Amino acid sequence: MKSITQTIGLFLLLVFFDIGRYWFVPDVNELQENNPETTAFMQYRQRQWENEGNEKSISKDWVPLTRISRYVQEAVLISEDDKFWEHDGFDYEAIEFAIGKNIEKRRFAFGASTITQQLAKNLYLSPSRNPVRKIKEAILTWRLERSLPKKRILEIYLNVVEWGDGIFGIEKAALYYYGKSARSLTARQAASLAAVLPNPQKFRPDGASPYVRRKAERIYRIMRKREVVSFAKLQPGN
């Protein structure tokens, strides 16, 4: 019995140190000036391909926020984190709602991750949903919010999030799906790109999925209602 207790104690101690180190590493302050060369998700995808014997490589291009269409910025915020500019990294109402739904479903069916939480996960962690990873994500989210301006968080997120198998960042996504730069995307194209998040492995923004079309239309209607897109601005394709 003593041996079992000692083993459990050692395990808990290792978990404690594994979690606790994220209060100090990585150095998120570096992101104030430096763009990440790679992310944990990119490395995960690369290992996945190697294990499958696939010789694919990551496709990415970095663009500053000033060269990303405002339509994209607004569409992604509407889709993924509508309270982004107001919260401190956590949307507590969404978390409460998700907990209630997960208890109702008796499984982890609903998430409530903000863009900052998604960025923390993309940059430094794995896609797993285990509680230990979520605690690490919360620590990193808290640090990112206190180290970086909101615009910088959004800029990094849009440049590292995956928009298809190995397609990372809005510039590559815009070129791949629509043959144009991120700054030239129309409101409807932006809404379709936002609609596939956070499951770009399953859906394509230019595909025939009814789910994507419905979600993209809802995002577009909200953009119109908020006058991100107005009749005065409308041109063919918008």
C-alpha positions in Angstrom: 0.0 0.0 0.0 2.9 2.4 0.9 4.4 1.7 -2.5 1.2 2.6 -4.3 0.8 5.8 -2.3 4.4 6.7 -3.1 3.8 6.1 -6.8 0.7 8.2 -6.8 2.5 11.0 -5.0 5.4 10.9 -7.4 3.0 11.0 -10.4 1.1 14.0 -8.9 4.4 15.7 -8.3 5.5 15.2 -11.9 2.2 16.5 -13.1 2.5 19.5 -10.9 5.9 20.4 -12.2 4.8 19.7 -15.8 2.0 22.2 -15.4 3.9 24.7 -13.3 6.7 25.2 -15.8 4.3 26.9 -18.1 4.2 29.9 -15.8 7.8 30.6 -16.9 8.4 28.9 -20.3 8.2 29.5 -23.2 9.1 33.2 -23.3 5.9 34.7 -24.7 7.4 38.2 -24.6 9.5 37.3 -27.6 6.3 37.4 -29.7 6.1 41.2 -29.2 8.7 41.6 -31.9 9.3 38.2 -33.4 7.0 36.1 -35.5 7.0 32.4 -34.7 8.9 30.3 -37.2 6.9 27.2 -36.4 4.2 26.1 -34.0 3.4 23.0 -32.0 0.5 22.3 -34.4 2.7 22.6 -37.4 5.2 20.1 -35.8 2.3 17.8 -34.9 1.0 17.8 -38.5 4.6 17.2 -39.9 5.0 14.2 -37.5 1.7 12.9 -38.6 2.7 12.9 -42.2 6.0 11.3 -41.5 4.3 8.5 -39.6 2.1 8.0 -42.6 5.0 8.0 -45.0 3.7 11.2 -46.6 6.3 13.7 -47.9 4.1 16.7 -47.7 5.4 19.9 -46.1 3.9 22.9 -44.3 2.7 25.7 -46.5 2.7 29.2 -44.8 3.4 32.9 -45.5 3.4 35.7 -42.9 1.5 38.9 -43.5 1.1 41.8 -41.1 -2.4 42.6 -39.9 -2.5 45.7 -42.1 -2.3 43.4 -45.1 -5.2 41.2 -44.0 -8.7 42.2 -45.2 -10.8 43.8 -42.5 -13.5 41.4 -43.7 -11.4 38.5 -42.6 -10.6 40.0 -39.3 -14.3 40.7 -38.5 -15.5 37.3 -39.9 -13.1 35.3 -37.8 -14.0 37.3 -34.7 -17.7 36.8 -35.3 -17.2 33.1 -35.9 -14.6 32.3 -33.2 -14.6 34.9 -30.5 -17.1 37.7 -30.7 -16.0 39.2 -27.3 -12.4 39.3 -28.2 -11.8 43.0 -27.7 -13.5 43.0 -24.3 -12.4 39.8 -22.5 -9.2 39.1 -20.6 -8.5 35.9 -22.5 -11.5 33.9 -21.2 -15.2 34.1 -22.1 -16.7 33.1 -18.8 -20.3 33.0 -20.1 -19.3 30.8 -22.9 -17.4 28.5 -20.5 -20.4 28.2 -18.3 -22.6 27.4 -21.2 -20.2 24.8 -22.5 -19.9 23.1 -19.2 -23.7 22.8 -19.0 -23.9 21.4 -22.5 -21.1 18.9 -21.8 -22.8 17.7 -18.6 -26.0 17.3 -20.6 -24.3 15.4 -23.4 -22.1 13.4 -20.9 -19.1 14.0 -23.1 -16.8 16.8 -24.2 -18.9 18.0 -27.1 -18.8 21.8 -26.7 -15.8 24.1 -26.3 -15.6 27.7 -25.3 -12.1 28.6 -26.4 -11.3 32.3 -27.2 -8.9 33.2 -29.9 -6.2 33.7 -27.3 -6.8 30.2 -25.9 -6.7 28.8 -29.4 -3.4 30.7 -30.1 -1.8 29.3 -26.9 -2.8 25.8 -28.0 -1.6 26.2 -31.6 1.7 27.7 -30.6 2.8 25.5 -27.7 0.5 22.5 -27.0 -1.1 19.5 -28.6 -4.7 19.0 -30.0 -5.7 16.7 -27.2 -8.6 17.7 -24.9 -7.3 16.2 -21.6 -7.7 18.4 -18.4 -3.9 18.8 -17.9 -3.6 20.3 -21.4 -6.5 22.7 -20.7 -4.7 23.9 -17.5 -1.5 24.6 -19.4 -3.6 26.4 -22.1 -5.2 28.6 -19.4 -1.8 29.5 -18.0 -0.4 30.4 -21.4 -3.6 32.3 -22.3 -3.2 34.4 -19.1 0.4 35.2 -20.0 -0.3 36.0 -23.7 -3.0 38.5 -22.7 -0.7 40.3 -20.3 2.3 40.3 -22.7 0.8 41.2 -26.1 -1.6 43.8 -27.4 -4.9 42.4 -28.7 -4.0 43.4 -32.3 -0.8 41.4 -32.1 -2.6 38.3 -30.7 -5.1 38.5 -33.6 -2.3 39.0 -36.1 -0.4 36.0 -34.9 -3.5 33.8 -34.8 -4.5 34.6 -38.3 -1.0 33.8 -39.5 -0.7 30.4 -37.7 -4.1 28.9 -37.7 -4.6 25.9 -40.0 -7.1 26.4 -42.9 -6.7 23.0 -44.6 -4.3 20.0 -44.5 -1.0 21.8 -44.0 -2.2 25.2 -45.1 -1.3 27.5 -42.2 -2.1 31.2 -42.1 -4.6 33.4 -44.0 -2.2 34.4 -46.8 -1.7 30.8 -47.9 -5.4 30.0 -47.4 -6.4 33.0 -49.6 -4.0 32.0 -52.3 -4.9 28.3 -52.2 -8.7 28.6 -52.2 -9.2 31.9 -54.1 -6.0 32.7 -55.9 -5.6 36.1 -54.3 -3.9 37.7 -51.4 -5.4 38.0 -47.9 -5.9 41.8 -48.4 -8.0 41.2 -51.5 -10.5 38.8 -50.1 -14.2 39.7 -50.4 -16.6 39.7 -47.5 -18.3 36.5 -48.7 -14.9 34.7 -49.1 -13.9 35.9 -45.7 -17.1 34.5 -44.2 -16.5 31.2 -45.9 -13.0 30.9 -44.6 -14.1 31.8 -41.1 -16.9 29.2 -41.3 -14.6 26.3 -41.5 -12.8 27.1 -38.3 -12.1 25.3 -36.1 -12.4 22.1 -38.2 -10.5 22.8 -41.5 -9.6 19.1 -41.8 -13.3 18.3 -42.3 -14.6 21.3 -44.3 -13.4 23.5 -47.2 -14.4 27.2 -47.5 -14.9 26.6 -51.3 -16.7 23.3 -50.9 -20.3 22.2 -51.2 -21.0 21.6 -47.5 -24.4 22.8 -46.5 -23.1 23.4 -43.0 -20.3 25.7 -44.2 -22.8 27.6 -46.5 -25.2 28.2 -43.7 -22.6 29.3 -41.2 -20.9 31.5 -43.8 -24.2 33.2 -44.6 -24.9 33.8 -40.9 -21.5 35.4 -40.5 -22.0 37.5 -43.6 -25.4 38.7 -42.3 -23.9 39.8 -39.0 -21.2 41.6 -40.9 -23.9 43.4 -42.9 -25.9 44.2 -39.8 -22.8 45.7 -38.1 -22.0 47.7 -41.3 -18.7 46.0 -41.8 -20.2 45.4 -45.2 -22.6 48.1 -46.4 -24.5 48.7 -49.7 -22.1 51.5 -50.4 -19.1 49.2 -50.2 -20.6 46.3 -52.1 -19.1 45.2 -55.4 -19.5 42.1 -57.4 -18.4 39.1 -55.4 -18.8 40.7 -52.0 
